[in-house]
Amino acid sequence: MISNNLKQRAFTSLVLLTFVFLIFSFNIFLIYFLIIMGVLSILEFIQIINIIFKNKFRRILINLFFIIYIFIFCILFFLLSNLEGLKLILFILLLSCVASDIGGYILGKIFKGPKITKISPKKTYAGAVGSFLFTLIIMYLFSFYFIDLQIYKIIFISFMTSLFCQLGDLFFSLLKRKAKLKDTGKILPGHGGVIDRLDGIFLGIPVGFVSLNLLY
């Protein structure tokens, strides 16, 4: 029997995928999406950091760094998505990051096995392999039809994208563990907060984009 959490997770995922289609098709949706997701991510991050660190100067410094990073991420994503040929690449990387998360969840649930680290007890080696395989599949399918890339380049870009998606996930898992929080928020039913969904994307897309441009 399917649990309520899994039903909520599936429904929220479908809603988010619909948003991906809308922001790809209409710039106005992209602008609003970046603003809303950026602001919510910053608010969730500030909440976590304020729990972890008692030193006011350290809190301000770390929060400021994250705010600047998110601002640059959102601005570059918007500007690059308006350049011919780059919009498709960005959204291929976005879907690859989503695939990385799904692959890790599915294979991790099916095969379980040894844990990677105590930082995130649910992260297994099987899940890590699943993340890479699902990223590779999405990257290969889109590259086959839209971008002329040799297979070894696709494998490298997929590996780098998936690796940094997982590192981003682990980084925020570490922060949540230190703050003694299960999720960064409750805005996304079945998923948690905005950062719980975007943690891997914050690193996966930039690294994937750089890797692709180095090899393309």
N, C-alpha and C positions, 0 to 999 in steps of 0.2 A: 504493500500500500504506500502511495506517495505521501510524504509528510507535507504539512502545511508550509513549512519553511522552504521546501523544494518547489512547491507550487508558486509561492511568492517570488522566489528567485527566478523561476522560469518566466513568470509574467513580467517582472521588472526588466529582465533581459530583453524580452520582445519589445517593450516600450523604448528601451535605450537604443535598440537596433533601428527602430522606427525614427528616432531622433537622429541617428547617424545618417539615415537616408535623407531626412529633411535638411540637415545642415550641409550635406553634400550638394543638394539640389538648389538650395536657396541661401544666399548670403545673409539675409536678415535673421534666419534661424541660427546660422553660425555665430553671428555677433552676439545675440542674446544668450546662446548656449555657453560661449566662452566667458562672457561676463558673469553669468549666474554660477557656473561651475567653478570659475576662478575665485569668486567671492566666498562661496561656500567652503571651498578647499582651504582658503586662508583662515576662515573662522574656525574650522575644525582643527587645523594645525595649531593655531594660537591656543586653543583650549587644551590640547595635549601638552604643548610646551610649558604652559603656565602651571600644569599639574606636576610635571617632571622637575622643572628647575625653580628653585626658590630665589636665586640671585636675579635681581631685577635687570641688571645690565646684560647678563647672559641671555635672559628671555627676550629682551628687546633686540639684541644682536641676531639671534637665531631666527626670530620671527621676521625681522627685516630682510634677512637673506632669503627666506622662503617667499616673502611677498614679491621681492625683486625677481626671483626665479620664475614664479607663476606669471608675473606681468610680462616678462620677456617671452616666456613660452607661448602665452596667448597671442601677443602681438605678432610674433614670428609666424605662428600657425595661421593667423588670419592673412598676413601679408603674402606669405608663400602660397597659400591656397588660392590667391587671386592672380598668380603668375601662371602662364600657359604651360601645361605639362606637369606642374608641380602639385596641383590639387589632387590629381589621381594618385600620385606617389604617396602623399601624406595620408590619404584615406586607405590606401593599401596597407601602410604601416599601422594605421589605427586599427584596422580589422585584424591585422596580424597580432597586435597586442591583445585584442579581445580573444583571438584564437589561442594565444599562449595561456591566458587565464582559464579558458574553458578546458583546454587539453590537460592542464595540470590538475584541475578539479576532477575531471572524468577518470583519467588513468590513475590518479591518486586514490580515488574512491574504489576503483575496481581491483587494483593490484596491491594497494597499501604498501607493506614492506617497510624497510629501514627508514628512519627519519633522517633528514638532512641536518637539522640543527634544533636545539632547544628553543631558539627564538620563536619559531612557529612550528609547534608540534604536528600540525596537519601537513606540513611540507615533507614529501617523501621523494626518494630518487626516481620512483616510477612516475610521480607527478612532474618532476623536472624534465624527464624524457618526453612525457606527454605534451608538455608546454612547447618544447622544441619541435616535435613532430607536427603538431597542429599549426604552429607558426609556419613551418616549412611548406605544409600543404597549401595554406592560403597564399603564401608568397609565390609558390610555384604556379598555382592556378592563375593568379592575376598577372604574374610576369609572363606566362606563356601567351596570354592574349593581348597584353597591353605594353609590356616592356621587354625589349630584346636583351635578355641576360643569359649568360652561360650558367650551367647548373652549379658549378663550384662557387660562383658569385652569389647565387640564390641561397645556397647552403650557408655561406659565410654570413650574409646579411640576416638570414633567418636566425642563425645561432646568436649573433650579437644582439638582435632585437629581443629575442626570447630571454637571453641571459640577463639583460638589463631590466627587462620587465620583472623578472624574478627577484633581482637585486633590489629594485624599487619596492616590491612587495615585502621583502624581508626587512628592509630598512624601516618601513612604517609599522611592520609587525613588532619590531624591536621597540619603537616608540610607544606603541600601544601596551606592550608588555610592561615597560617601565612605568607607564601611567596607570597600569592595572585596569585597562579598558578592553572590552571584547571587540567593540567596533568604534570607528571615529564618529559615528552619528547614527541616526535612525531614519533618515529621509528616504532611503531606498529600501523598501520592504524586501526582506530575504537577503539583502546584501550588506546593509549597514549604512555608513555614511558615504559621502562623495569620494573622499580619499580612499575608502575601501575598494572602490571601483577604478579609480584613476591612478592609484599608486604606481603601478607598473608602467602606465602610459607616460607619466612624467619623465621617465628615463628611457623607455623603450623607443618612443618615436624620435627623440633627438639623436640617440646613438644609431638607430636604424637608418635615419636620414643621412647622417654623416658617413656611415659605412657604405651606403648605396652610392653616394656621390664620389667617394674615393675609388670605387670599382667600376662605375658606369662609364 
